[in-house]
Amino acid sequence: MIYFWAIFVLAGLFISLTAVLITAEKALIDYGICKVDINDGEAELDVEGGGTLLDALYENEIFIPSACGGRGSCAKCKLDVLSGGGPVLPTETPYLTRGEIRGGTRLGCQVKIRENMKVRMPEEYLHVQLFRASVERAEMLTHDIRFLRFSLDEPEEIEFRAGQYVQVEAPSPEGPVYRAYSISNPEHEKNVVELIVRLVPDGIGSTYLHNIQEGDSVTFTGPFGEFQLNQDPEVEIVNVGGGCGMAPMRSIIYTVLSRWPQRSCRLFFGCRACRDVFYLDEMKRLEAEYPNFQAVYALSDMEEGDEWDGETGFIHLAVDKYLEEDRKRQGFLCGPPPMIEAVIDVFRKKGMVEGDWFYDEF
């Protein structure tokens, strides 16, 4: 018992000392106005020193990816600090490779602005916008997946690539946080954003999005994401996902079929049981309308009473079964890491190489 109290007291002293040091820094150290140069003059900010680089960027409406509220746990706010960032912190090293550290990559939420700074980031981040929208439609697709359609209020249109995502602002006890969700509507629908959201127990973002109602206002930033659709209509498009990973797949499928109605496009979608299946009828209608589109669903953990005459087992087995070898194709994956690893192994077996696929893990 005495060891417990000793640890408790030491922890309390450490927390108190940390709070005192933070307060003292704010009260006693004046860093003045610091200049942040982005991409060799593409943007220049004058910010009050002492805060984090991430906060300074958001205050100046430069919205880089960030999903953990600036706590240094999501590692999405990576950018290159070329000068003025100080040494890499222990809170950053678990999320950075040796090559990234040598190249100056940092976590924006962990870098304090204490002097003039030079920063490099993908140029597309400078064009990310803050959107305000209203819930136009909301419906449950399964027992735990909800569809949401937002009409854009300001700005009234969004330019995005199929497969990209937005970051929705959600309230939390510690203030607003952002969570990433893939856009599910096609590129040509520019005045709406549709999302497919699975309810995560105790998830801040998903709980918020499962409770908002038609007419409610929402705020999000975007678009983000590296998905790039090959423009050659001779290249087959293969989409593989499961659960809410349907969102980017659906965006890509409708974009491809609207632009190249004759292009070969496939969907492989994994579910656990019948109650997790959604959009199957919609995909079958697309199969009937577009001869070169194919949708294959597979159930991996059927429940008692399920009636199913489709594929069973993990979805990578269906990919292996249906894809012939040595054809020009591009793959888009969205799902858990084990699924992605298994599918990439199949892709390699079929003759695809690094660069032929994009993926989002969740």
VOMARBA-980929 format. One record per residue: x negated, y, z of N, C-alpha, C, O in turn. Coordinates in steps of 0.02 Angstrom, whole numbers, plus 50000, padded with zeros to 5 digits. Example, Ala and Ser with C-alpha at 12.3 -4.5 7.8 and 13.67 -1.06 7.14 Angstrom:
<recs>
493404971650390493854977550390493404983550390492884983450423/493584988850354493164994750357493555000250394493305005750402/
</recs>
This chain:
<recs>
499594994050000500005000050000499575006350000499735011349968/499015005950038498585011850042498285013549973498165019349958/498155008249932497885009449865498405012949821498235017249781/499025010949829499565014249791499585021649806499625025849760/499565023349870499605030449889498985034249865499035040049846/498415030949866497805034249843497855035849768497685041349747/498105030949730498185032149658498705037549645498615041749601/499245037349684499775042349677499515049349690499655053949652/499125050149743498855056649761498365059149708498375064949689/497925054549684497445056449633497785058549568497585063449536/498305054849550498675056749490499005063549497499005067549451/499285064749556499595071249569499085076949565499235082249537/498495075749594497965080849591497745082149519497635087949500/497685076749480497475077549410497985081649371497795086149333/498625079949379499155083649344499165090949365499225095349323/499095092149429499105099049454498515102949427498585108749407/497915099749427497325103149402497395104749328497205110149305/497675100049290497775101249218498245107149207498105111449165/498785107449246499255112949240498925119649257499045124649225/498515119549309498175125649329497695128049274497675133949259/497325123349245496845125149192497205128049131496975132849101/497775124949112498155127449055498415134349069498385138849026/498685135349130498945141949148498385147149150498465152749127/497815145149177497255149749182497005151749113496845157549101/496985146849066496755148548999497215153748967496975158448935/497865152748975498335157448945498295164348977498365169448944/498175164449043498175170749079497515174549074497505180649071/496955170849073496305174149078495925174849013495485179049007/496095170548963495715170648901496145173548846496685171048831/495905178848816496255182048761495845180848697495325183848688/496095176548654495735175148593495875180248538495555180248486/496365184748552496525189848503496875187048442497145181448443/496875190748389497175188648326496655184948284496115187548270/496825178848265496365174648226496655173748156497265173448146/496215173248108496425172348039496375164948021495875161648035/496905162347990496915155547965496955155747890497465157747862/496415153647857496385153547784496565146547760496255141647780/497065146147716497315139747692497155139047618497345143247577/496805133747602496635132047532496295137847496496495139747441/495775140547528495365145847497495785151747473495725154047416/496205154147518496575160247504497265159447475497605164347463/497495153147464498185152247440498685155047490499215157647471/498515154547553498915157647606498445159947661497965156447677/498575165747690498175168247745498635170547801499105174447790/498515168147861498935169647918498545173447970497955171947983/498855178248001498585181548060499005179148120499595180748125/498685175348164499065172348219498715173948286498115175048288/499105174048338498825175148405498485168848428498785163448428/497855169348448497475163548468497725160448532498055163748573/497555154148541497735150548602498235144948591498265140248631/498635145348538499125140148524498845134948477498265135248457/499255130048460499035124748415499115126848342499515131248326/498735123648300498775125048228499465123148202499745126848161/499735117648225500405115448202500925120748218501335122548176/500925123248280501415128348299501345134648257501835137548236/500715136648245500595142648205500865141848134501155146448106/500765135948105501015134748038501775135048036502065138147991/502105131748084502835131748085503115138748096503615140648067/502785142648140503005149548152502965153748089503325158748082/502515151848043502445155447981502765151747922502605152847864/503225147147939503635143547890503215139547841503375139247782/502675136547866502295131647828502415125047864502145123747917/502815120747833503075114847867502705108547844502875105647793/502195106647881501845100447867502215094847904502585096147951/502115088547884502465083147918502285082747991501705083648010/502775081348033502675080348105503305077148133503855079848124/503235071548167503825067848190503845066648265504335063848290/503325068848301503305067148373503375073248418503275072848478/503545078948388503615084948429502945087848451502915091448501/502415086348415501765089148432501405085748489500955088648519/501585079448504501275075948560500675071648538500365068348580/500505071848474499925068248451500005060748446499525057048452/500625058448434500735051248432500965048648364500985042548354/501145053048317501395050648253500865051048198500895047448149/500365055448207499805056248160500035058448091499675057348042/500615061448085500855063748020500595070748002500615072747944/500355074548052500155081448039499415082148022499085086948041/499155077147986498445077347967498315082747914498705083547867/497775086347923497525091047873496775091847885496515089547936/496445095047839495715095947845495565102847873495765107947846/495205102947929494965109147959494225109847940493805106247966/494085114547896493405115247869492955119347915492345118347914/493245123747954492855127648003493315130448055493905131848042/493045131348115493415134648169493845130248211494215132748254/493835123648200494295119248237494005116248300494375113048338/493345117248312493045114148370492955106748361493105104048308/492715103248412492575096048406493225091948405493745094048431/493175086148374493735081448373493875079148444493415077348481/494515079048464494705077348533494825069848540494985066448491/494755067248601494905060148613495625058348595495765052548578/496085063148598496775061748581496875060748505497385058148484/496375062748466496425062048394496085055848366496325052848317/495545053748398495125048448368495495041848355495325038448306/496005039848395496345033548379496705033748312496855028448283/496845039748286497245040448225496825042448164497095043348110/496165043048173495735045248118495215039948103494925036948148/495095038748039494555034348019493885038148023493875044248028/493345034448020492695037748020492615042347961492335047847967/492865040147903492815044347844493215050747852492995056147831/493815050247882494215056247893493865061047941493865067147930/493565058347993493215062748041492635066248007492525072248017/492255062547966491695065747929491945071047882491605076047871/492545070047853492815074947806493185080747837493425085047802/493225080847904493545086447938494285085647950494625090447968/494555079547939495265078547950495425078948024495075076148066/495965082448040496175083348110496935082548115497285082448065/497175081948177497895082248190498075089448207497815092248256/498505092348167498665099448176498945101048245498855106548270/499285096148276499585097448341499075097548398499225099848453/498465094948384497955094648436497415100048429497025101148476/497395103348373496885108448360497125115148388497655117648368/496735118048433496895124648460496565130148418495995129348395/496915135548408496645141148370496295145848419496625149248459/495635145948417495245150248462494795155048424494475159448454/494765154248358494345158448316494615158048245495075154248231/494325161948200494525161448130494425154348105493955150948125/494865152248060494875145148041495005144447966495385148247936/494675139547936494815137747867495115130847865494865126147895/495675130247828496065124147827496215122147755496305126347711/496225115547743496415112947677496975107947686496945103547730/497505108547645498075104047649498345102947578498195106947534/498735097647567499045096847501499455102947482499835105647522/499365105247420499695111347399500455111047405500775116047417/500725105047398501455104347401501735106347469502315108147474/501315105947522501555108047588501735115447589502165117547627/501405119347547501535126547545502215128047513502455133647517/502515123047481503155124147448503725120747485504305121047463/503575117447540504105114447581504535119947611504285125147632/505185118847611505655123947635506045121647696506085115647712/506325126547730506795125247785507505125747756507675130847726/507895120547766508575120347739509095120347795508995117347847/509625123847782510215123447825510785120547784510905122547728/511125115647814511635112047776512215110247822512175111047883/512755107947791513355105847828513515098647812513415096347756/513765095047861513965088047851514595087947808515125090247829/514525085247748515095084747702515475078247711516085078047707/515095072847723515405066247731514975061947776514355062347774/515295057847817514945053147861515345046747866515955046947879/515015041047857515365034747862514875029247882514285029647866/515125024147916514715018447936514685013547878515195011547850/514075011547861513965006547809513944999547838514174994747807/513664998947899513654992647936513784994348009513955000048026/513694989448052513804990548123513304995548153513454998448205/512724996648121512235001148150511905005848099511415009248115/512165006048038511885010447986512425015247963512975013247945/512255021747963512725026947946512495030747884511895032247876/512965032247840512845036447782513045043547797513575044747826/512615048347777512765055447787512645059247723512125058247690/513105063447705513035067747646513065075047669513565077147699/512535078747656512495085847675512565090147613512235088947563/512975095347618512995100447565512525106047587512555108347645/512105108447543511605113447560511915120347563512285122447518/511775123847617512015130647626511485135847609511635140647573/510885134847634510335139647622509665136147628509495133547681/509275136047574509455137447504509995132547480510145127647512/510275134147422510835130147397510605124247353511015120047335/509955123947337509705118447297509035116047324508665119847355/508875109647313508245106847333507935103147273508265099347239/507295104447261506915100847209506525095347244506115096647288/506635089147224506285083547255506175078047204506505077747152/505715073547220505595067647180505955061647212505995061247273/506205057247171506525051247197506035047547243505465046347225/506285045847303505865042347352505585046847406505295044347454/505655053447398505395057947450505875058247509506425055547507/505645061647563506045062047625506075069147651505695073447630/506535070147697506585076547734506485075147808506525069447830/506345080447845506275079847918506835083647951506875089847948/507275079947984507865082948016507685085448085507355081948124/507915091448100507805094248167508335091448215508935092048202/508115088448269508575085548318508425088448387507845089548404/508945089648428508825092348495508555086848542508725081048535/508135088948588507875084348639507785088348704507785094448702/507715084848760507615088448824507005092948823506975097848861/506515091548780505915095548777505925100648721505415103748705/506505101448690506555106148634506655102448569506655096248568/506725106048513506845102948449506275098548427505685100248436/506435092848398505945088248369506165086648298506755087548280/505705084248257505865082548188505775075048177505295072048202/506235072048140506195065048123506295064248048506705067648017/505915059648018505905058847945506425053747922506505048447951/506795055747868507285051347838507265052147762507255057747737/507245046547727507205046647654507855049047623508395047647648/507795052747569508365055047530508625049247488508235045647457/509295048247487509565042547450509925044547386510095040147347/510035050947374510355052847311509825054147257509245055247273/510025053847193509545054647138509305061847129509605066547156/508765062547092508445069047083508905074347054508855080247072/509355072347009509765077446975510315080347020510625085247001/510435077347077510925080247124510545084947171510275082847222/510525091347154510085096047188510435100047243510095103347282/511095099847246511455103847296511685099747356512055102247399/511465093447359511635089147417511025085147437510555084247398/511035082747499510545077947523510925072447558511325073747603/510795066247538511115060447569510595056447607510035055447583/510795054047666510345050047708510695043547727511305043147730/510285038447741510525032147767510135030847832509535029947830/510485030847889510145031047954510345025147997510935024148012/509855021248016509975015848064509935018548135509485022448151/510405016548178510395018648248509855014848285509885008748291/509375018448311508835015548351509005016748425509115022448444/509015011548467509165012548538508715017848568508095017348564/509015022948598508655028548630508275032848580507875036948600/508395031848515508065035948465508355042948463508965043748457/507935047948469508175054948471508515056848406509075059348406/508165055648350508435057648286509045053648265509555056548245/509015047048270509565042848247510185043748291510755043648266/510095044648357510665045848401511015052348382511635052748380/510625057448369510905063948347511295063148282511855065548277/510995059748233511315059248168511915054448169512345054848125/511945049948217512525045548223513095048848261513635045948267/512985054748287513515058148326513775064548293514315066848311/513395067448246513655073448214514255071648171514325065948148/514695076548161515325075448126515385080048065515005084748058/515865078448022515975082547963516095089847982516495091248027/515745094347948515785101447962515235104048006515105110048009/514885099548042514335101748085513745104248042513655102147985/513355108748072512775111548038512155107648058512085105448115/511695106848011511065103448024510505107647992510615111547946/509895106548018509305109847990508785104547975508685099948015/508455105147918507915100447902507415103947857507555109047826/506815100947854506295103447810506135098147758506255092147769/505855100447702505675095647651505595098947584505655105047578/505475094947532505385087747535504655085847550504195089747539/504565079647575503905076747588503865069947554504375067147534/503265067347548503185060547524502775060047460502765064747420/502445054347451501975053347397502255049247339501905048147290/502875046847344503145042747290503135046647224503345052447221/502875043447172502825046447105503075041447054502745036347042/503635042747024503935038346975503555038546909503455043946881/503335032746885502995032346820503465034546765504035032146761/503245039046722503675041846671503715037646607504085039246561/503325032246604503335027946546503925023146550503935018846595/504415023646505505005019346510504865011946498505285007746510/504255010346473504075003446462503845000046526503794993846529/503715003946578503485001246642504104999346684504525003646698/504144993146704504704990846745504644993546815504104994046843/505214995446844505234998046913505514992646959506054989946947/505124991047011505334985847059505394989047128504904991747154/505984988747157506124991547223506224985947273506604981247259/505894986347330505954981247381506054984547449505644988747469/506584982747483506704985847548507174981747590507384976247572/507354984547648507824981547693508094986747740507744991647755/508704985847765508994990647813509044997547784509264998547727/508845002547824508875009447800508355010847747508345016347718/507925005947732507465006547676507835006647609507515007547557/508475005747610508885006447550508855013647524508925014747464/508775018547568508835025547548508385027447489508645029547437/507725026747495507305028747437507415024247377507355026447320/507595017747389507725013247334508325015747293508305015847231/508845017747327509455020047294509305026447254509555027247198/508915030947282508725037047247508355035447183508485038347130/507875030747188507485028847129507915025447077507865026947017/508335020747098508755017047051509205021647011509225021246949/509565026147045510015030647009509645035646966509885037646913/509045037646988508645042246947508415038746883508465041546829/508165032546890507935028746832508505027446783508425028546723/509065025146807509615023346763509935029346729510205028846674/509905035146762510185041146731509715043946677509955046746627/509065043046685508585045746637508415040846582508325042746524/508365034346600508185029146552508675023346558508515018346590/509265023846530509785018746539509555011746518509825006746543/509075011246472508855004746448508235002146485507994996646470/507985005946533507365003946567507474998146615507994997846648/506994993746618507044988146665506934990546736506424993846751/507404989046780507384991346850507684985846894508204983146878/507344984346948507584978946993507594981347065507214985647086/508054978347103508094979347175508074972647210508454968147193/507624972047258507604966247303507734968847373507344972847399/508284966547403508494969547467508594964047519508994959447509/508244964647575508284959647627508724961747684508704967447707/509144957147708509574958147765509514952147812509294946847791/509704953147874509684947547921510294942947910510214936947900/510884945847912511504941947908512014945647867511894951247844/512594942647857513114945747815513334952647841513494957047802/513344953347906513574959747933513084965447919513254971347929/512484963847896511984968947880511974970747806511584975047785/512394967447766512404968647694512824974847679513374975547704/512554979247638512944985047615512714986947544512154985247523/513144990447508513034992547439512974986747390512774987747333/513144980747410513094975047365513584975847306513394974847249/514214977747321514704978647267514484984247220514564983747159/514204989547248513974995047207513404992847160513394994747102/512944988847186512394986447145512624981547092512354981447037/513134977647107513404973047057513744976947001513724974846943/514064982547017514364986746966513824989646919513914989946859/513254991546950512704994146909512434988646864512254989946806/512394982446889512164976846848512614976046786512374974746731/513274976746796513744975946741513684981546691513794980546631/513504987446715513474993346671512794993946636512764996246579/512264991746669511594992446641511274985446635511074982546686/511224982746575510984975846566510274974646592510114968946610/509864979746596509164978846619509074980246693508504980746717/509624981046729509584981846802509774975346836510254972046816/509394973546887509534967346925509474968847000508994972047022/509964966447038509954967247111509964960247143510414956247129/509474958847185509424952447220509414953847295508964957147320/509914951247330509944951747403509754944947432509884939747403/509434945147491509254938947525509374939647600509234944847629/509654934347631509784934347702509254930047737509134924347716/508954932747789508414929147823508624925647887508264921347912/509204927447916509394924747981510164924447985510464928048025/510454920247945511174919947941511484917848008511204913948045/512074920748022512434919248083512974913948070513174912848013/513194910848123513714905848117514344908948086514584914148109/514604905748035515204908348002515064912547940515524914147903/514424914247928514254918147868514384913947806514194908147802/514714917047757514814913947693514394917647642514524923547627/513894914247614513404917547572513154912747519512934907247536/513184914747456512944910347402512344913347367512154911047313/512044918547398511454921647368510814918747395510804913247423/510264922347386509614920147408509574920247484509914924147517/509154915947512509024915847584508264915947595507874914647550/508084917647657507374918147673507144925447669507534929947653/506504926447684506234933247682506204935747611506134931947563/506264942347604506374945347538505774944347492505854944147431/505164943747519504584942847474504624936247436504334935647383/504984931347464505064924947429505504925847367505374922747315/506004930147372506424931547313506024935447261506094934147201/505604940147284505184943847237504734938947198504674939447137/504434934347234503994929347203504384924947154504124923147101/504994923347170505404918947129505614922247063505614919047011/505794928547066506104931847009505614935646964505754936446904/505054937946990504594941846949504124937346910503784933046937/504114938446844503644934846803502964938346807502924944046829/502434934946787501764937746793501584942146733501884941646679/501074946446746500754950346693501234954546652501244954146590/501634958446686502044963446652501894970146682501774970746742/501894975346641501774982146666502354984046712502924984446690/502194985346774502734987246821502454991646877501854991846889/502914995146909502754999346967503214997447024503814996447013/502934997047084503334994847141503415000347193502965004347205/504005000347224504155004947279504425000747337504914997047329/504105001347396504274997247453504465001647512504175006947523/504954999447550505145003047611505404998047661505924994947651/505024997147716505214992347767504674991547819504204995447821/504734986347861504234985247913503574982947884503564979947830/503014984247919502354982447892502274975147870501984973947817/502534970147908502454963147884502784961947816502514958247775/503364965047805503704964347741503284967347685503194964347632/503024973347698502624976747647502004972847630501824972147571/501664970147681501054966247668501214960047627500834958347581/501764956647644501944950547607502124952147535501934948347490/502484957547523502684959347455502074961447414502024959647355/501624965147444501014967247408500604961147387500314961047333/500584956147429500244949847411500574946747349500234944347304/501234946947346501584944347288501434948647227501314945947172/501444955247236501284959747180500594958047150500524957647089/500104957047193499434955347169499444948647130499124947947078/499814944047156499874937547123500184938247053500014934447008/500624943147045500964944246981500554948646934500784950246879/499954950646955499524954446910499504961946923499164965446886/499844964346974499824971446990499194973047030498924968647064/498964979247025498354981247060498494987547102499004990847094/498014988947146498074994947189498225001047146497895002147095/498725004947167498935010647128499575009347090499905014047066/499775002947085500395001147051500995001347099501565000247078/500865002747163501425002747210501345008547260500795010947274/501925010647286501975015447341502375012047396502795007747383/502255014147458502655011247513502735016047571502315020347584/503295015347605503435018647668503545013347721503955008847711/503195013747777503285009047832503765011947884503785017947894/504145007547917504545009747974504615004048023504935004848075/
</recs>
